[in-house]
Amino acid sequence: MLQRPIFRIDQAQFDRLQRQSCAPDRQAVLQALSSAKPDFTDLQALLSPAAAEFLPQMLARATQLKRQRSGLTLSLFAPLYLSNLCSNECSYCGFSRSVAVKRRILTVDEALQETAAIQALGISQLLLVTGEHERKAGVDYLLAMTQALRPQVAKLMLESQPLAVRDYQQLRVAGIDAVMLYQETYDPQSYARHHTFGAKADMAYRLDAPARVAAAGIAQLGMGVLLGLADWRTDVLLLAQHLRFLQQHWYQLAFTVALPRLKPCAGQSTQQSGVSDRDYLQLLCALKIFAPELSLSVSTRDSPQLRDLLLTSIACSASAGSKTQPGGYTVAPQSLAQFSIDDERSPAEIAAMLRRSGIQPVWQDWHPLLGRSSV
């Protein structure tokens, strides 16, 4: 049996890249913008402070690249929070085990009710989200939920604790189309500082999780970091390196990237990312220019004004009408949300905004009646 390729990062490498992150000058940015196939040096230039003055040009090019691949469309989905149980201690998360919130885990019947409520909003693409609790919200629970919900929706995605290859294989056969995994940060020191208890404290195991998803044959892999835990320029550059590593070994995989910014949550009501809207726009444009095949996804963490810009230019998918607590679509919230939401518009309002801008909202890109391969 061949050994699975492994991606690794050490502190010396992170520190070296961070020292280089502000070095590119104006000429390096111009060279990156003129490159037909940007490399990591070009990406570093586009992420640098010197690129800030070229933001309009970067946005124009990134928008053109997005539209060349997926046209004037935007795919809409909604998260379905199944559980806020978590056995990890993470400094920035409202689900962290030490945070005094009411814990809840949905039954299959409750999840079906939530699904029906989401579908009533027009959405048939769901992202199942759980806190990381292997005993109560582990693979058996996820399989039961997948088997129950798969016939009801057009696309089923999963964001949970990292699993073994065999677990991902079972979930693929049951009906999971995509898996989302957030490394949070590639800075080993920052990772250790923010993850102090539980399985998530094992950075190497989490770093290897995307490769396990790929090895299991999942069709789509979502990756990302939480901006604000470490130097964002270095984190995004290493995310791009991780992406290229995976593409070299699993070329058939479709990739999505989401880059949420640190937001207030239960127990951490004042925390912020330190990443401005201009910084955020710059890094998203830089990634799209570097890897045009990437599908950029935008969450409701961001303001309506910024989301309108992103959703009508470089984003390929976005959540809408999100509730970030279990049972949030069908009952009054009984538990606190994982993070605060800035864009509370309904999916219908988002769709109307898109149409006014000449963008076609895509509610689903696969019809379950046409069948689905499980091999």
N, C-alpha and C positions, 0 to 999 in steps of 0.2 A: 504494500500500500504506500503510495507516494505521500510524503510529508507535505502538509498544507503550507504555502508560503506565508511568512510572518512579517508584518510591518512593525517596526520598533522606533522609538524616539527616546533620546536620553537628554539630561539636563544641559550638557555641554552643547549639544546640537541646537536646542531651543534658544539658549543664551546667545549663541553665535548668530543665529538668524535674527534674533531681536536686535542685536547690535547693528546689524546690516540694514534693518528695516527702514531707517530714515536716510540712508546714504544716497539713493538714486537722485540724480539731478534732473533738471528740465529736459536736457537732451535725451536722457534715458527714457523719459516718459514719451517724448515724441517718437523715439525709435520703437517703443512698445506699441504705440497707437498705429504705426505704419506697418507693423509686422503682419504678414498673412497668416502665420501660425505662431502665436506668442508662446514663449517658453517660460520656465520658472523665473528667470532673470527679468523678463518683461512683466510678469505678474507682480514681482516685487516692486518694480517701478510704478505700476498702476496702483498699488496699495500705499505708496509712499506719500509723505506730505507734499512733495513736489507735484503730484498729480492733481492736487485739489483745484488748481486753476483751470484744469482741462475737464472738469466735471461735465459741462454741456456736451463736449465732443465724445466723452466716454458714454454718456447716456444715449446719445444718438447712435453710436456704433452698436452698443449692447442691444438697443431696441431693434435695430435692423437685423441683427443676428437672431434674435428671438423670433421675429416675424418671418424670417426666411425659413425657419424650421417648423413653426407651429401656427403661422398666420395670425390673424386678428382674433384670437380666441383666448379664453381663460377658463380653466377647469375649477369647479367649485366643490368643496368637500366640507364635512363637519366632523369634529372629534366627538366620540362617544366615550365618556369617562366611566369605566366599569368599576373602578375601585380606587380609593385613596389610602388603602393600607400600604404601609412601606416599612421595611426593616432596615433601611439605610439612614445614616445621619449625614445630611447634605446642608451646608450652611445657608443656601439660597432658596430652598424649596419649601412650599407650603405643605407638602406631604411628608416632610421629614419626620422620623419616628418620635422625636422629642417635642414636636409642636402639638400644643393642646387643642386639637380639633376633633370634631365628631367623625369617627371613622365609619365607612360604609363600603360594602361590596354588593353589587347588584346580583340578583338571581337571573336566571335565563328569562323568566317571564317579565321581569322589570326591564331587562335589556331589550326585549322585543317591543315593549311599550315605548321605550326611548327611541328605538329605531323608527317606529311608526310616527312618532312626533317629528322626528327629523325629516322623514319622507314627506310629511305634510307641508314642510317648508320648501319642498321641491328637490331636495338633495338625496341622491342615491349612492354616494361615495362616502364611506365611513372610515374614520381612523379610530380604532379601538385603543384606548389608553388606560393603563393601570399603573398604580404605584408598584414599586419593586418588592414584592412579598412572595417568595418562592413557595411557601407552604400553602397559603390560602389563595393566591392568585398566580399559581404556577402553570405549567404546561397543560395539566389535566383540565383546569378551569378554562384556560384559553381555548383548548380544543372544543370543549362543550359550547362555549360562546360562539366560536367560529362555525361549528356545525349547525347551530340554531339560526344564526344571522345570515349565513352565506346565501340561502335561497331568497332572502328578502331584498338584497341590494345588488347593485351593479359592480361595485368594487369594494373590497374589504382590505384595509391596511392595519398594521399593528405597531404600537409603540409600547414596549414593556421591558422587563429586565432582559439582559443578554441571555441567550439560551445555547444549548448544545446543537450541533449539526443535526442529530437525529430528531430533536424537538422541532427544529425549523422544517425538516422534511415532513413530519407529521402535520404541521400547520399548513404547509403548502398543499398537501393532498386534501386537507379539510376545507381549504378555500381561501387562504391568505394570499393576496396578490402582491403585497409590498410590505416591507419591514422598515421602520424608521428607528435609527439609533443615533443618539447624541453623545459624542465623546466628551462634551462639556468643555474641556481644555486639553491641549497637548503639552502644556507646561507641567512637568512632573511635580515640581514643588507646589504649584498652585493646586494641582489636582489633589495632592495629599492634604493640603491645608483645608480644602473645602469638603472633602469626603473622609470623614473620620471614623465611621463605623459601618459595618455591613459588607455585603459582597461587592458593593460598588467601590469600596476602597481599593480593590484590586485593579489597578490601572491597566496592567498588561492583559488581563482577561477581557476587559472592555475594549481595549484597542484591537484585539483579535476578533471581536464579535462580527464586524462587517464581512470578514472573510468566511466566517461560519455561515452567515446568511447566503453568501454567494455560492459556497460549496453545497448548500442544500437545494439549490436550484430555484430560489425565490426570484420572481421575474423583475422586481424593482427594489432598489435599496435606497433609502433616504439617509443622509448623513448631515452632521452639523456640529457646531460648537455654541456654547452659551457666551455671547459677547459680554465682556466685563469681568470675567474671572481672571484673565491674564491679558497680556499685550495682544490686542485684536489683530494687528497686522501679521504677527507671527503665527497666531492660531489659524488664521485664514490661509496663510501660505502653506502650513503643514497639513491642513485639511485638503488642499489641492494636491499636495504630494501623496497623501493617503489615497485620494481618489485615483490618481494616475497609476499608483501601485496596483490597485484593485482592477482597473481597466486592462492592465497588461496581462493579468491572469484570468479575468472573467470578462472578456470583451462583449459578450452577449447581454450583459446586465444593463438595465436602464437605471440612471442615477438621478435622484432628486436631492437638492441641498436646501436646507432651511437654517437660517442664522438668527435665532431669537436673541434679543437683548435682555440683560438682567433687569427684572422688574420687581416692584414691591410684592410681598406675599405675606401670609400669616406668619407672625414671628419676626419678620424683616420688612417692616412697613415703609422704610425709607431707603432701602438699597436701590441703587441705580447703576447702569452700565458704564456711564462716562463716554458712551459712543453717541455722538450727535447724529441728527438726521442726515447731515451732509456726509459725515463719515460713513454712515450706513449705506447711503446711496452709492458712494464711491466704491466700497468694498463689493457690493452686489454687482455693479457694472464691471469691475475688474474681473470677478469670477466668470461672468458671462462672456466677456471678451476672451479670456483665457480658455474656457471650455464651453463653446457654444452649444454642445450637446446636452449640457446640464439643464434640468428643469428646476427653476428657482421657485420656491414656495414661500408664501407670506402668511403670517398668522395675524389674529386679531389683537395681538399685543401692541400693534402700532396704531398711530392716530389715523382717523379717516382721511385727512389731507395727504399724508404720506402714502397710505395704501392706495388712494385714487391714482397717484402718480405711478406707483409700482405696478398696480394691476392693469394699467392701460399702456404700459411700456415693456418692461423686461420680465415680469413674473409670468410663470406658466400655470401655476395653481395657487389657490388661496382658500383658507377656511372662512366660513361666513356663519353668522348667527351662533357663534360658539358659546357653549356652557362648559366650564372647566371644573365641575364637581359632579360626582355620581348622582344621577337622577335629576340633573338640572333642567332637562327639557320637559319633564312631565309633572314635577312637583315644585313647590317653593323650596329653595335651597336649604338643606338641613346641615350642610357641612361647608366649610370655607373652600374657595376655589384654589387651584394650584398656583395661579398668578393672576394679576389684575388685567382686565381687558379694556382697551381704549376704543376699539371700534365695535359698538354694540348694534350696528345696523343689521336689519334682517337680510337673509339671502335675496329676497325680492328687491329690496332697496339697492343692494350691491349689483344685482343683475340690471336694474334700471340705469344705474350709473354707467355700467359697462356699455350698454346699448347706446346711450347718449354719446359715448366716446367712440362709437364705431367698433366696439369689441363684442364678439359673440360669447355669451356665457355658455359653458359646456357642463351640463348637469350629470352626464355619464358618457363614457366613451366605449362601453361594452354592454351588450344586452344579454342578461342571463339566459333568455330563451334560446339564444343561438348556441348555447353549450360552452363548456369550458374544459380544457385539458387538465388532468391531474397527474400526468406522468412527467 
